Amino acid sequence: MNSMDRDPTRDAAFALVSGVLDRRRPLDQTLDQLSGIEARDKAAAHRIAASVLRHLGSIDAVLEAHLTKAPPAKVRHILRIGSAQALFLGAPAHAAVSTSVALAHGQGVGKFAGLVNAVLRRVTEAGMAALAELDQPRLDTPSWLWASWGKAARAIAVAQHFEAPLDVSMMPGAMPPEGAMLLPGGSARLPAGSDVTALPGFADAALWVQDAAAALPVRLFGDVRGRPVLDLCAAPGGKTMQLAAAGAMVTALDRDGKRLDRLRQNCARMGMAVEVVTADALSWRPDQTFEAILLDAPCSATGTIRRHPEIPHLRRPGDIADCAAMQDRLLDAADAMLAPGGTLIYAVCSLQDEEGFGRVAAACARLGLQRLPLTAEDVPWLPEAITPLGDLRTHPGMWADRGGMDGFFAARLVKAVAAA
Ligand SMILES: C[S@@+](CC[C@H](N)C(=O)[O-])C[C@H]1O[C@@H](n2cnc3c(N)ncnc32)[C@H](O)[C@@H]1O
């Protein structure tokens, strides 16, 4: 095959799928490394790869019916890419087949071009009917994750078949962008794939990107006007901006310099003055303790699978215990920086109980922190997100008629004042 015939979009889609499934790399990491490819092709490749990863179990089940023996990994990826285009992205059958045959030649597995052609022809003819017979949400979710999500598993898995909409938080008094859906709670929602930088409010410092669920933890502090707040694990700064917009005096700390650069850029665009600290929260200590601390801890991020469909394919069950161990250490550090009587909001964008409720139960037992339970007054527009113990638990299946929301857990903890 002539290199002139190479299709940059499919080549990049192949690199992305292989990056996740063979090398366990996040999509964005492979995307950043792709050179000599136009932004338009990158976006199209990301769309194809994301569709493969969102529907991987179902695609493989459809393919299985047309394979007599397991093809090499490269060929399987090519079949997946062709199937995703035909079955989920509305590509005409002939285009899905011919681009995949070309991809087989381009990826050095031309001797399987006949197989790719034959299998994908059958998939495009019979695949839609075959899909309709499958339990797609179940097939597209690893068993360990499905089991861990309990009764909400199906609603979560159904929501994860769709890319998340673009939510923005707005400065007090700012108008929502034209055409946006105003959500209860004040976020504005635009269709998936919207370009935030193209919104008039972006240049005017009126809004920033933040999922409606991600905007909840900061609200649990109540009124923060004029109060110093320590934002541990702050970058890229969605919650830092929310705190600053609400009038808090924010110290934003993160150990990742590059992510903090993004936080600085974000705050500069919004004209927000924030003290930025590059440090490890495990060892850094302030001169004085804080009465309000936000710990938006690093986690498995299983609440953001709609945005990052590679997550189910990258995470392993053992990763959750590793995350929990780090979260315990960060909770210990946050407790050491919290003033007696002070409030600690602990949050994770994880759906796993071990990273949410489990860490809070352990912190209360280990550190003597007490839960200040949330009430319907804290989030009056989402009472179903308040757990019996008074924590916050959102998941992508909530607000299904409005386009869902990220999975977040948050708890409000207070430190006892020592008896005199
Ligand atoms: C969930 S993200 C924070 C998102 C951020 N709060 C926001 O709303 O945009 C977790 C952050 O924790 C940071 N992090 C992880 N371990 C850390 C540590 N030991 N000290 C400081 N920051 C840490 C990571 O660099 C990452 O930026």
The ligand as a Tripos MOL2 file, in Angstrom:
@<TRIPOS>MOLECULE
LIG
   27    29     1     0     0
SMALL
NO_CHARGES

@<TRIPOS>ATOM
      1 C1         -8.9320   14.9340   41.6510 C.3       1 LIG1
      2 S1         -7.5720   15.8820   41.1940 S.3       1 LIG1
      3 C2         -8.0190   17.4660   41.8090 C.3       1 LIG1
      4 C3         -9.0290   18.2200   40.9890 C.3       1 LIG1
      5 C4         -9.2110   19.6530   41.4640 C.3       1 LIG1
      6 N1         -9.5700   19.7210   42.8670 N.3       1 LIG1
      7 C5        -10.2380   20.3950   40.6560 C.2       1 LIG1
      8 O1        -11.3800   20.5670   41.1080 O.co2     1 LIG1
      9 O2         -9.9000   20.8260   39.5590 O.co2     1 LIG1
     10 C6         -6.3720   15.3440   42.3520 C.3       1 LIG1
     11 C7         -5.1100   16.1850   42.4040 C.3       1 LIG1
     12 O3         -4.3460   15.7150   43.5270 O.3       1 LIG1
     13 C8         -3.0030   15.9840   43.2490 C.3       1 LIG1
     14 N2         -2.2040   15.2060   44.2350 N.ar      1 LIG1
     15 C9         -2.0990   13.8690   44.3380 C.ar      1 LIG1
     16 N3         -1.3350   13.5320   45.3960 N.ar      1 LIG1
     17 C10        -0.9530   14.6960   45.9780 C.ar      1 LIG1
     18 C11        -0.1520   15.0180   47.1020 C.ar      1 LIG1
     19 N4          0.4240   14.0710   47.8470 N.pl3     1 LIG1
     20 N5          0.0300   16.3220   47.4120 N.ar      1 LIG1
     21 C12        -0.5250   17.2940   46.6520 C.ar      1 LIG1
     22 N6         -1.2900   17.0450   45.5710 N.ar      1 LIG1
     23 C13        -1.5080   15.7670   45.2420 C.ar      1 LIG1
     24 C14        -2.8460   15.5820   41.8100 C.3       1 LIG1
     25 O4         -1.7040   16.1920   41.2450 O.3       1 LIG1
     26 C15        -4.1730   16.0960   41.2110 C.3       1 LIG1
     27 O5         -3.9920   17.3640   40.6480 O.3       1 LIG1
@<TRIPOS>BOND
     1     1     2 1
     2     2     3 1
     3     2    10 1
     4     3     4 1
     5     4     5 1
     6     5     6 1
     7     5     7 1
     8     7     8 2
     9     7     9 1
    10    10    11 1
    11    11    12 1
    12    11    26 1
    13    12    13 1
    14    13    14 1
    15    13    24 1
    16    14    15 ar
    17    14    23 ar
    18    15    16 ar
    19    16    17 ar
    20    17    18 ar
    21    17    23 ar
    22    18    19 1
    23    18    20 ar
    24    20    21 ar
    25    21    22 ar
    26    22    23 ar
    27    24    25 1
    28    24    26 1
    29    26    27 1
@<TRIPOS>SUBSTRUCTURE
     1 LIG1         1 GROUP 0 **** ****
